Amino acid sequence: MDQHQSGVVGFHEVDEYRNPLTAAAERPAEDVVRSGPKLNPFIAVLWLVVAVLVVGGFAFLLNAPLSVSMTDRVSMAYVLFSFASPAVFVGILTFLGLMFWHAGQWQRRRG
């Protein structure tokens, strides 16, 4: 495994497991570990947020009392009713954004 160093820095190529590149080429094919796509925790949290926004917004819009109105004091029912439709809208936009993100990831893997 004679690695020639390039210049003063001592640069040599390595694979994703930090093995010298020539050692990776000599390794048998059955030793190569292939893992499937890893779950991105931020994307998983975004999917949960989408579910909460859309389902929660629709649930409150369908179950809200029809007599929600502004009085001297702001009631929690009024606040939730006011934010229900924007929550559904933001949830749907986030869903569409996640679908485009997944399509881009799929295209990058296939291309």
N, C-alpha and C positions, 0 to 999 in steps of 0.2 A: 504494500500500500504506500507507494512512494508518491506523495503529493508535492507538486512543485509550487512553491510560494511565489506570489506575484508581487514584486516590489517590496517595500519596507513594511507594509501593513500585514502581510502574511495572509492574503485572501485565498481561500479555497472553497469550492462549491460543495454544498451539503444538501441532502434531501430533507423532506419534511420531518424526519425523525432525528435530524442533526447527525446523520451518518455521512461519511465522505461519499461523494457521488459515485465513485468507482465501486465502493462496497455495496451500494444499493443496486447497482447493475448486476453484481455477481450473486445476489441473494436469490434463492429459488422462488418461483412464483407462488408456491403454497404458503410461504412465510409472510407474504404481503397481506396485511390486515386491511380489509375494506370495511369501512363503516358506512352506514346509511346516512341520510341527511340528519344532522343534529338539530334538536329543537332549540330555537332562539328564545330565551326567556322573555325578552321584551315583546316579541311578536305574540307569544302565548298570552301575556298580560293584556296586550291590545285586543286580542280576540275575546278575552273575558270582559273587557271594558265595553266592547261592541255589544256583547250579549246583554250586559246589565243595562246599558243605555236604551237599546231598542226594546227589549222585553219590559224593562221597568217603566219606560215612557208610555208604551202602549197599555200596560196594565193600569197605570194611574189614569190615563185618559179614559179608559173604558170603565173604571170603577170610581171615578171621581164624582162627588155629589154635583148635581146640576146647579145648585145654588151657591157656587163658590163666587164670592164677591168681596170687594175691598170694603173694610169697615174702618173704625178708628184704629184698631190694632190689626196688624198683618197676621193672618193665621197661616199655619203651616200648610193647610190645604190649598190656600191661594198661591203660596210660593211654589209648591210642587206642581200645581196645575199650570202655573206660568212657565215653568221650566220643562214640562213634559214634552211638548212638541219640539222645542229646540234640541232636547236630548235625543229624540228619535231621529231628527235630521242629522245631527252630528254622528250618531251611531251608524246611520246608513252611509254617510260620507266616509267614515272610517272603514266600514266594511268594503266599500268600493276601492279605497286606497289600498287596503290589505290584499284584495284580489289582484290589483295591478302589480303590487309588490311580489306576490307569489307567482304571477305570470312571468315577471322579469327574472325571478330566480329559476324558474323552470326552463325558460328560454336560454339562460346562461349555462345551465347544466347540459342541455341538449345540444347547444351550438358549439 
